[in-house]
């Protein structure tokens, strides 16, 4: 009886441990899901924003509406349309990448081997395409920012007064050398009204809270505005995008100019041009034994080399006979 009781207790303990393990696995899965879903949504959002960027150049209101559509959780609004577009773009990109991978594997199976020079040219082409896309994106952002700058400064044709509602003192510069921190300049948040509608903006200056400022705004769209004392240039307005664009264009120019690999392709000795010499050279080049198709190509090449050698010998013999006939004693 005691043995049966111990067996039953052991079985109950084992079942309890199994249940606890399942609960722990489920809890771990739930925690991982809570972390993975927001992270995946952020990645999809950035991809969707990149996809919608060309459309924003033509119709910014549409992209703003698409970005603003979605449920709100407190102060955070989830842009479901942008995330859905990003998910679709990622799915299509994965399918295309898998297709390219299969084509590459098929090319390898068909023995379409490439030497170092061909690999360098293929990598160079990919770099040119990638950098061109980045440069196109930054150029588009620069053009988009210039349109905003033009509306905000050049086309600001009305004057009104506003008040400072918030002041950010910024952060002073600190440190020196490599550890230097440039800090952050102070700024002031102002508000003003046009036809009963409140608009706002920022100026990089530390003003007093409640201080009155003169505002210039675009009569067709008052959200584009600036203070009368704000003389920001387009270079300062678009500093980050212009800096990145210059870097990308410099890298693109270097890649286009760099037409040859750093280490030239080494010559491989083919000996006397016979089939065995060619076979050894190809094995050394590919790092493996030849397939039947490659051996057939090597035999054809060896036959052509042999024919060329025979023709060369015959031509040299004719030349020697002609010289002997002309200058022979």
PASE-643128 format. One line per 2 residues: number of its first residue (from 1); their letters; for each residue x, y, z of C-alpha. Coordinates in pm, 1 decimal. Each point is the difference from the previous one (the first is absolute). Layout:
N
NUM	A	X,Y,Z; ...
END
This chain:
329
1	XX	0.0,0.0,0.0; 284.0,236.7,85.5
3	XX	167.0,-67.9,-335.1; -325.3,75.1,-184.5
5	XX	-42.2,326.2,191.5; 356.0,104.3,-83.9
7	XX	-57.2,-84.7,-366.3; -322.1,203.0,-7.5
9	XX	171.3,296.7,171.5; 288.8,-17.9,-247.8
11	XX	-246.0,-4.0,-292.9; -187.4,298.4,141.9
13	XX	327.4,189.6,48.1; 107.1,-80.3,-355.4
15	XX	-335.9,115.4,-139.1; 22.7,321.4,202.7
17	XX	349.7,72.2,-130.3; -117.5,-64.4,-355.1
19	XX	-289.2,241.7,50.1; 232.2,265.9,143.6
21	XX	235.0,-46.6,-295.5; -287.2,54.0,-241.7
23	XX	-110.0,311.8,188.4; 355.8,133.0,-5.0
25	XX	36.3,-67.3,-373.2; -330.5,176.1,-67.0
27	XX	101.8,299.8,213.8; 336.2,20.1,-178.5
29	XX	-174.6,-17.9,-335.7; -240.1,276.8,103.5
31	XX	286.8,224.9,112.6; 189.7,-66.5,-323.1
33	XX	-312.8,77.3,-200.2; -49.2,328.5,187.5
35	XX	355.6,100.4,-93.4; 4.0,-135.6,-357.2
37	XX	-331.2,148.2,-117.6; 84.9,367.5,79.0
39	XX	349.9,-46.6,-142.1; -136.5,-152.4,-321.0
41	XX	-258.5,279.4,-21.3; 278.1,262.5,27.2
43	XX	199.3,-167.0,-279.1; -312.3,-22.5,-218.3
45	XX	-76.9,366.1,72.2; 343.3,115.1,-119.4
47	XX	-26.1,-216.1,-313.8; -351.4,131.5,-68.2
49	XX	119.6,358.1,44.9; 274.2,-61.4,-256.7
51	XX	-255.5,-148.2,-243.6; -236.2,296.5,45.0
53	XX	280.3,254.6,-37.6; -24.8,33.2,-384.6
55	XX	-376.5,55.3,33.5; 57.8,272.6,259.7
57	XX	192.8,199.8,-260.8; -316.1,14.8,-212.1
59	XX	-274.6,3.0,262.7; 117.2,67.6,353.4
61	XX	-355.7,30.3,134.6; -74.8,-359.1,-100.7
63	XX	309.1,-138.9,173.9; -73.8,212.1,308.9
65	XX	-353.1,-141.9,9.7; 132.5,-354.1,-43.0
67	XX	256.0,54.2,276.7; -260.9,146.9,233.7
69	XX	-258.2,-276.9,-47.2; -13.7,-258.1,276.7
71	XX	-112.5,-69.6,355.6; 139.5,209.5,283.9
73	XX	127.5,-141.3,329.9; 30.1,298.8,227.4
75	XX	230.5,246.7,-173.5; 137.7,-263.0,-239.0
77	XX	-173.1,-45.3,-335.3; 66.4,-320.1,-194.4
79	XX	31.0,69.6,-377.0; -155.1,-327.4,-113.8
81	XX	-3.8,89.3,-371.3; 372.0,79.3,-6.5
83	XX	76.7,-317.1,197.9; -215.9,-208.2,-236.8
85	XX	178.6,147.6,-302.9; 334.2,-70.8,167.4
87	XX	-99.1,-362.6,70.8; -104.4,-43.4,-363.5
89	XX	328.6,153.1,-120.1; 201.8,-228.8,231.0
91	XX	-192.3,-305.4,-122.6; 59.6,94.1,-364.4
93	XX	365.8,72.3,74.1; 46.1,-341.3,163.7
95	XX	-162.5,-171.6,-298.1; 223.5,188.8,-243.6
97	XX	310.4,-74.0,211.7; -86.4,-371.5,7.7
99	XX	-51.8,5.6,-376.0; 340.0,161.5,-52.1
101	XX	155.3,-254.5,235.3; -150.4,-288.6,-196.9
103	XX	123.5,149.9,-325.6; 349.0,34.0,143.7
105	XX	-2.0,-360.6,122.1; -122.8,-110.3,-342.2
107	XX	279.8,195.0,-163.7; 253.0,-173.2,224.9
109	XX	-151.5,-338.1,-85.5; 39.8,83.6,-369.0
111	XX	370.1,69.6,63.0; -25.1,368.0,-81.7
113	XX	301.1,71.9,216.0; 133.6,355.7,21.0
115	XX	357.5,107.9,54.4; 111.4,272.1,243.7
117	XX	-39.2,271.6,-263.1; -358.5,-100.9,-79.8
119	XX	-84.6,-18.7,370.9; 150.0,344.9,51.3
121	XX	-207.4,143.2,-285.9; -317.7,-161.5,137.1
123	XX	65.9,139.6,349.6; 78.6,340.5,-153.0
125	XX	-331.2,-5.5,-185.3; -189.9,-77.8,321.1
127	XX	178.4,283.4,182.3; -81.3,243.3,-281.4
129	XX	-367.5,-98.0,4.1; -22.9,20.0,380.8
131	XX	179.7,333.1,29.7; -203.6,141.3,-289.8
133	XX	-323.8,-91.3,177.3; 121.6,161.8,323.2
135	XX	112.9,309.7,-191.5; -338.2,14.1,-174.7
137	XX	-178.4,-23.6,334.5; 212.1,277.5,154.4
139	XX	-38.6,217.2,-309.7; -376.1,-46.8,22.4
141	XX	4.8,92.5,369.5; 206.5,308.4,-84.7
143	XX	-250.1,102.0,-267.9; -287.3,-65.1,240.3
145	XX	167.0,208.4,271.4; 64.2,281.7,-245.2
147	XX	-370.0,9.0,-88.0; -77.9,30.2,372.0
149	XX	271.7,262.8,45.8; -133.7,198.4,-293.0
151	XX	-353.8,-6.5,143.5; 126.7,83.9,348.3
153	XX	236.1,286.8,-84.6; -30.6,123.8,-359.7
155	XX	-380.3,-16.9,-22.9; -74.2,128.6,351.0
157	XX	-198.2,306.5,-107.9; -200.4,92.6,313.6
159	XX	93.2,143.0,339.4; -158.0,-63.6,337.8
161	XX	102.4,-19.6,365.5; 42.9,-306.1,216.0
163	XX	110.4,-91.9,350.0; 266.9,-228.1,141.4
165	XX	-167.3,-294.9,173.6; 301.5,-223.0,74.3
167	XX	374.3,49.9,34.4; 265.5,-268.0,-37.4
169	XX	330.3,121.3,151.2; 198.2,-257.3,-194.4
171	XX	324.6,-155.5,118.7; 338.8,177.8,20.4
173	XX	307.1,-139.7,-172.3; 225.2,-215.7,214.9
175	XX	320.4,-198.9,-19.8; 290.1,38.4,-238.5
177	XX	168.1,-195.4,-277.8; -161.3,-327.9,-98.6
179	XX	-229.5,9.5,304.7; -133.1,347.4,-82.2
181	XX	-377.2,38.9,5.6; -124.9,290.5,-217.3
183	XX	-311.3,25.2,214.0; -336.5,120.7,-125.6
185	XX	-98.6,362.9,-73.0; -293.6,153.0,188.3
187	XX	-337.4,29.1,-174.0; -338.8,156.7,61.8
189	XX	-344.4,-127.9,-92.1; -248.7,263.0,-115.8
191	XX	-369.5,-0.2,-93.0; -217.4,235.7,-201.6
193	XX	-350.7,4.6,-145.0; -130.3,49.2,-352.2
195	XX	-378.7,19.5,-47.8; -54.0,-158.7,340.0
197	XX	231.8,-296.3,-70.9; 311.7,-41.9,215.6
199	XX	334.3,-69.6,-169.2; 345.9,-37.2,150.1
201	XX	368.7,-15.0,-76.9; 349.1,3.2,150.1
203	XX	287.8,246.4,-5.9; 359.2,-75.4,104.9
205	XX	18.1,271.3,263.4; -67.1,12.8,373.5
207	XX	-281.8,253.3,46.1; -212.2,76.7,302.7
209	XX	-312.5,-205.8,61.8; -300.2,205.5,-114.9
211	XX	215.0,241.3,-200.2; -162.1,141.7,-312.2
213	XX	166.0,-74.7,-336.0; -75.2,103.9,-359.1
215	XX	-92.4,-292.9,-225.4; 20.6,-26.8,-378.0
217	XX	-228.0,-269.6,-139.3; -114.4,-137.6,-333.8
219	XX	-351.6,128.3,-62.5; -91.7,-309.7,-204.0
221	XX	126.2,-238.1,272.4; 79.5,168.9,336.5
223	XX	169.3,-312.2,138.1; 302.2,118.3,-202.2
225	XX	122.8,292.3,207.6; 301.5,153.1,173.6
227	XX	78.2,291.0,226.8; 104.4,323.5,-162.9
229	XX	343.0,-24.5,164.3; 59.2,-353.8,-129.5
231	XX	247.9,16.0,-290.0; 70.9,-372.2,-37.5
233	XX	160.8,-90.2,-334.3; -95.1,-309.8,-197.0
235	XX	343.6,-146.4,69.4; -69.2,17.0,373.5
237	XX	-361.2,-113.1,-46.6; 108.2,-312.7,-188.4
239	XX	346.9,-49.9,152.1; -25.6,-373.3,80.0
241	XX	-142.3,-109.0,-336.0; 253.3,209.6,-193.4
243	XX	290.9,-142.0,202.3; -114.3,-359.4,-57.0
245	XX	-62.6,70.0,-367.9; 356.3,129.7,-42.8
247	XX	140.0,-309.7,170.8; -206.4,-236.3,-215.4
249	XX	90.9,184.3,-321.3; 369.1,-13.6,95.1
251	XX	-26.9,-374.9,65.6; -187.5,-48.8,-328.3
253	XX	266.7,193.6,-190.4; 272.5,-213.7,159.2
255	XX	-176.5,-325.4,-90.9; -55.8,114.3,-359.4
257	XX	362.6,112.6,-30.5; 136.4,-319.6,159.9
259	XX	-23.4,-221.6,-308.7; 248.2,-276.2,86.7
261	XX	47.0,-227.6,301.9; 275.3,89.4,241.7
263	XX	181.2,-325.1,-70.7; 21.9,-88.3,-370.6
265	XX	-109.5,-344.4,-106.3; 293.3,-240.2,3.7
267	XX	99.9,-168.7,-323.3; -23.5,-378.3,-8.6
269	XX	255.1,-198.5,-196.0; -168.6,-226.2,-259.0
271	XX	325.8,-173.1,-92.7; 20.4,-120.4,-358.9
273	XX	-373.5,43.8,-55.3; -78.7,-369.7,5.1
275	XX	-313.2,-139.3,157.4; 183.2,-115.6,313.8
277	XX	166.2,341.0,43.3; -333.3,178.1,-39.0
279	XX	-164.1,-246.8,238.1; 259.3,64.5,271.2
281	XX	-32.0,378.4,-49.8; -381.5,-8.7,25.5
283	XX	13.0,-217.0,312.6; 241.3,250.3,155.1
285	XX	-228.2,287.4,-100.3; -328.9,-153.7,119.6
287	XX	134.3,-189.7,299.9; -183.5,-319.4,-95.9
289	XX	-8.0,-274.5,-261.2; -158.9,68.0,-338.3
291	XX	-345.4,-109.8,-104.3; -63.9,-184.1,-325.4
293	XX	-115.3,321.0,-167.3; 310.2,187.4,113.8
295	XX	225.5,-283.4,-121.4; -167.9,18.1,-340.5
297	XX	66.4,374.3,-14.7; 362.6,-58.7,101.7
299	XX	43.2,-260.8,-277.8; -145.5,240.9,-258.2
301	XX	232.7,274.5,119.1; 298.4,-234.9,-9.3
303	XX	-89.6,-100.6,-359.4; -17.4,366.5,-104.0
305	XX	335.4,69.7,166.6; 151.1,-300.0,-180.1
307	XX	-137.6,117.3,-337.3; 134.3,350.9,62.6
309	XX	339.9,-145.7,92.9; 9.6,-206.5,-320.5
311	XX	-91.2,303.5,-209.6; 268.6,202.8,174.3
313	XX	260.3,-269.4,-69.9; -105.7,-20.8,-363.8
315	XX	20.6,376.7,-34.7; 344.7,6.4,161.1
317	XX	112.5,-280.8,-233.7; -121.7,195.3,-304.8
319	XX	175.0,310.8,128.1; 323.0,-195.0,50.3
321	XX	-20.3,-151.2,-348.7; -64.5,343.6,-150.8
323	XX	298.6,148.3,182.6; 224.4,-289.4,-107.7
325	XX	-113.5,41.5,-358.0; 57.4,375.7,5.0
327	XX	327.3,14.3,191.9; 122.2,-356.6,-14.9
329	X	353.1,-67.7,-113.4
END
